[in-house]
Amino acid sequence: MKCQLKTIRESKKMTQQQLADLIGCTRENISRIENNKGYTHYPTLSKIADKLGVNVSDIFLN
């Protein structure tokens, strides 16, 4: 699966830090998600999708 988080986030003119602040996590966590480095809990992905105005499934492409 290819993560589209960076593309979506940048299209909203948002930095990793801004997104992290909105959902209550660290910038490093956003970076790990964008770079497919490790596991992310669904509730975190759900918060990210909500703040970006997309579905969780939009964040990942098969």
N, C-alpha and C positions, 0 to 999 in steps of 0.2 A: 504494500500500500504506500502511496505517495502522500505525504502530508502537505496540505495546501494552506496551513495556518499562516505562514509568513506572507504569502501572496494576499490572502484575505485581510490580514492585519494591516499590511502596507497599503492596500486599496482604501482602507478606512483612515489612512494617515495617522496611524497609531504606532507608538514605539512599543518595544517589548516591556519596558518599565511601566508605561501607562496601562497596558493590558494587565500586567501583573498586579498593579495597584488596584485596579477595578475588581479583580476576582479574589484578591487576598492571598497571593502567592509571591514567589520571588521571580525576578527577571531570569535567573538561571533556569528555573523550572520551565518558563516559556521557551527559552532557547533549546532545552532538552527535547521538548515536544516538537518544535519546528525541525529539529535535526534527527528525529526518530532515535533518540538515545535513551532508552529505558521505557518503563511502563508508566502510564498515567491513568489515574482513577477516573471512571466515568463521570462522577459528580464535577470534577475539575473541567473535563471536556464540555460538560453541559453548561457550566458557568461561562466558559470561553465562548461557546456558540451563542449563548444568550446575549452576551455583551457585544458580540460582533454582528448580531442579527442574522445568523445563519443556523442551519441544522448541524448537528454533530456529524452527520454523514457527509456534509459538504466539506468538512475539514480534511477528509481522507478520500483519495481516489484509488480504486483497485488497479 
